[in-house]
Amino acid sequence: MKTTVSSKGQIVLPAELREQDHIMPGQQFQLERIEEGQYLLKRQPVEDNAGVVDWLLSCPSSDWFQPLPSESTDDL
């Protein structure tokens, strides 16, 4: 497959690859230069429930979600 580098230095992964590998917006990758003209792109693992608290806090219904004041969930 071919892709093009944008004027901002961005490379678009073709939709076919994103769908096959379930790549979502915001997914992080590690880029390694092998040698001139050869690069290795590795998808970084997503933590379980990554972003859930931010998503809950952005809910349009205010004050329904309150973060626990505890540093740990061991006390629950």
trRosetta pair geometry for C-beta under 8 A, 3 or more apart (Angstrom, degrees):
i j d omega theta_ij theta_ji phi_ij phi_ji
1 14 5.1 -99 177 -2 147 148
1 16 7.3 -166 -95 59 148 123
1 17 7.0 -131 36 -38 164 120
3 11 5.6 84 121 -171 131 88
3 12 5.4 -159 -156 66 121 72
3 13 7.1 -47 -85 -102 159 25
3 14 6.3 -137 -75 -45 108 86
4 11 7.7 -173 90 -128 27 67
4 12 7.5 10 52 28 65 101
5 9 6.2 -16 -176 -142 107 36
5 10 7.0 147 -157 70 60 34
5 11 5.6 -35 -99 -81 68 82
6 9 6.8 -43 70 27 75 17
6 10 4.4 0 33 53 119 89
6 11 7.6 -156 1 -70 81 33
6 12 7.6 76 -36 -28 109 95
13 17 5.1 -103 170 81 101 124
13 18 5.4 120 107 -57 114 94
13 23 6.4 -7 90 85 153 159
14 17 5.1 89 66 9 81 101
14 18 7.2 -154 98 -5 41 89
15 18 5.5 -57 -144 40 36 112
15 19 6.0 34 158 -19 70 107
16 19 6.0 -58 -149 38 25 108
16 20 6.3 25 155 -20 62 109
17 20 5.7 -54 -143 36 32 111
17 21 6.1 -3 168 10 67 113
17 23 7.2 10 124 13 79 134
18 21 6.7 -76 -142 54 22 88
18 22 7.9 36 167 -141 55 3
18 23 4.3 -95 -139 59 72 105
19 22 7.5 22 -169 -74 28 41
21 43 7.2 179 157 -33 133 157
23 27 5.2 -112 -161 33 78 160
23 43 6.9 -125 -105 -109 103 137
24 27 5.4 118 60 -42 63 107
26 51 7.9 51 134 -67 155 153
27 43 6.3 -20 161 -147 121 104
27 44 7.6 169 174 51 74 79
27 46 6.9 -68 -123 -67 83 114
28 43 7.7 117 87 -160 47 58
28 44 4.4 -21 93 40 96 128
29 41 5.4 -3 177 -172 135 89
29 42 6.3 148 -163 75 77 41
29 43 5.5 -46 -103 -100 82 46
29 44 6.3 -161 -99 -8 22 86
30 41 7.6 155 78 -157 48 43
30 42 4.6 -15 57 62 97 100
30 44 6.0 100 -26 -62 92 97
31 39 6.1 -10 -169 -178 93 119
31 40 7.4 151 -157 79 45 52
31 41 5.7 -11 -104 -104 73 70
31 42 7.9 -170 -74 23 30 71
32 39 6.7 152 78 -163 47 66
32 40 4.4 -14 60 58 102 102
32 42 7.2 29 -3 -2 109 109
33 38 7.6 104 -168 84 57 60
33 39 5.7 -37 -106 -106 51 80
34 38 4.1 -55 64 110 118 105
34 39 6.3 -163 4 -94 89 21
34 40 5.7 92 -50 -23 106 99
35 38 5.1 28 52 43 75 112
46 50 5.3 -120 -179 19 86 141
47 50 4.2 111 64 -65 87 106
49 52 4.4 -42 -174 -7 87 134
51 54 5.1 -58 -158 46 63 114
51 55 5.7 68 143 -28 84 103
52 55 5.5 -56 -148 37 32 114
52 56 6.3 30 155 -18 67 105
53 56 5.7 -54 -146 38 32 110
53 57 6.2 29 156 -17 66 108
53 67 6.8 45 -152 -99 119 110
54 57 5.8 -58 -144 40 29 110
54 58 6.3 24 157 -17 64 110
55 58 6.0 -63 -149 37 28 107
55 59 7.7 58 146 -53 57 79
56 59 5.8 -18 -169 -26 42 114
56 65 4.6 -164 160 -172 110 174
57 65 6.5 -117 -81 87 49 128
57 67 7.8 -5 -78 -46 112 106
59 62 7.7 171 93 -81 85 34
59 64 6.6 -69 98 51 144 113
59 65 6.3 105 22 3 136 123
61 64 5.0 21 116 -8 110 131
63 66 7.5 14 -165 -64 58 92
68 73 7.2 92 70 -95 162 77
68 76 7.7 -53 -132 -73 158 117
70 73 6.8 125 98 -82 130 38
70 75 5.6 -145 -135 42 151 126
70 76 7.6 -160 45 -49 161 88
72 75 6.4 103 88 -5 90 90
73 76 5.1 -26 -174 3 73 124
